[in-house]
Amino acid sequence: MNFYHNKKVLITGHTGFKGSWMCHVLKDMGAQITGYSLQPPTTPSLFELSGIGKSIHSIQGDVRNLEQLQKVFDTVRPEIVIHMAAQPIVRESYKNPVYTYDVNMMGTVNILECVRQSDSVRSFLNVTTDKVYKNREWEWGYRENEELNGDDPYSNSKSCSELITESYKNSFFAGSREKSVSTARAGNVIGGGDFAPDRIIPDCLRAVERKENIILRNPYSVRPYEHVLEPVFAYLMIAAKQYQDIKYAGNYNVGPDEVSCVTTEKLVRTFCAEWKALTGYEQGWSIEGNEGPHEANFLRLDCSRIKSIFGWKPVWNYREAVQKTAEWMYAYVTEKEVVPVMMQQIHDYSSSLQKI
């Protein structure tokens, strides 16, 4: 996207998995990037492995600190703000609900307050999750006008983040021709460089490194799996389009086609097949009883809106997403450079996107 060349973009949560990929994509597009985040949430982390912090303006900060955040806005004067800072783990939200609500709700309030007071911001995107919807265990996809009421503290705090965004939009930006505000609700994101706890692909990586079986807690849970580049490019598309015309501001699901809404077991079987093709090693897996807190069994997204408005559609299906993830993992476990793999995948994705 030539649009982003020399654009001032502020990303919160840039030290996370998805944020690190976003920084690499924007750097490749020639954007002037400022990141605002706590230290990377995992050790190791994609942010540190890829060295992206050395080539952008990276600021250590907490989105709950309104005063510091306001100073960053005053200094940087961003044109586009993409809010991804969050406590993103369902199981962690059961352990630390107060922190989860504090970050995911008040962090949203603070960033929107800074956007409200800024005279430079023209486009704001709040990245939430497919889990914002009240889950009725439907086998069909949720649409943007469905009820928002996540069950667990993480999902519920993200539902609240959506409502906060809508309130600010209606209270302070309604009728404005200068500030566009949107939210994006992505499916289950996979890709190289995710080291988070209690996620299936990082669990696969840890099992590969230890030469142990991959443990499946919820083998029959259906999720909308997509490669990390799918939502990253979609977020950037939404932010760019609404920067150019406020009519594109709104709420958008960003998920895969029906073929990529698969069970965790099917995803792991696919990963094991890809891993064997790369290494010749027969990676094992096993099912263990899930003694953890409740998580939804069925979760799908209806992405008709983003397809209709922008002509957008997914580039890679879940098999291709798993293949790209396995390629990154192979480079990582064999101590090869991961950045060339990332950049090749970014360029491959971008080339395929242009052909759609």
Secondary structure by P-SEA (a helix, b strand, c coil): cccccccbbbbcccccaaaaaaaaaaaaaccbbbbbccccccccccccccccccccbbbbbbcccaaaaaaaaaaccccbbbbccccccaaaaaacaaaaaaaaaaaaaaaaaaaaacccccbbbbbbccccccccccccccccccbbbbccaaaaaaaaaaaaaaaaaacccccccccccbbbbbcccccccccccccaaaaaaaaaaacccccccccccccccccaaaaaaaaaaaaaaaaaccccbbbbbbbbcccccccaaaaaaaaaaaaaaacccccccccccccccccccbbbbbaaaaaaaccccccccaaaaaaaaaaaaaaaaacccaaaaaaaaaaaaaaaaaac
